[in-house]
Amino acid sequence: MILKKEEKEALVIKQAMEGRTTGDIAKAVHILLKDIGTIIRKFTGEETEYQNKSS
């Protein structure tokens, strides 16, 4: 079964909220660790804060 980008993002967020490690999430969802971090930062709003500080 191939998941769409939105479905993978939802799975990442769900599993992160359940307390799973990024390594466990990467194995379960078949996604890169850096992409997991990006998805979580986007969900928590930290991504925009980081972008504003680097400008």
C-alpha positions as CSV (number, residue, x, y, z in Angstrom):
1,M,0.0,0.0,0.0
2,I,1.4,3.3,-1.0
3,L,0.5,6.3,1.1
4,K,0.1,9.9,0.0
5,K,2.3,12.6,1.5
6,E,-0.6,13.9,3.6
7,E,-1.3,10.4,4.9
8,K,2.4,9.9,5.9
9,E,2.4,13.3,7.7
10,A,-0.7,12.3,9.6
11,L,0.9,9.0,10.6
12,V,4.1,10.8,11.7
13,I,2.2,13.2,13.9
14,K,0.0,10.5,15.4
15,Q,3.0,8.3,16.3
16,A,5.0,11.3,17.7
17,M,2.1,12.2,19.9
18,E,2.0,8.6,21.1
19,G,5.6,9.0,22.2
20,R,7.4,6.9,19.6
21,T,11.0,7.7,18.8
22,T,11.9,9.2,15.4
23,G,13.8,6.0,14.6
24,D,10.7,3.9,15.2
25,I,8.5,6.3,13.2
26,A,11.0,6.3,10.3
27,K,10.9,2.5,10.2
28,A,7.1,2.3,10.4
29,V,6.3,5.0,7.9
30,H,9.3,4.6,5.6
31,I,10.4,8.2,5.8
32,L,13.7,10.0,6.4
33,L,14.6,11.2,9.9
34,K,15.0,14.8,8.6
35,D,11.6,14.7,7.1
36,I,10.1,13.6,10.4
37,G,11.7,16.6,12.1
38,T,10.3,18.9,9.4
39,I,6.8,17.5,9.7
40,I,6.8,17.8,13.5
41,R,8.2,21.4,13.4
42,K,5.6,22.3,10.9
43,F,2.9,20.8,13.1
44,T,4.1,22.6,16.3
45,G,4.7,25.9,14.6
46,E,8.5,25.8,15.3
47,E,9.3,25.8,11.6
48,T,8.1,29.4,11.1
49,E,10.0,30.6,14.2
50,Y,13.2,29.0,12.9
51,Q,12.8,30.6,9.5
52,N,12.2,34.0,11.1
53,K,15.4,33.7,13.2
54,S,17.6,32.7,10.3
55,S,16.5,35.7,8.1
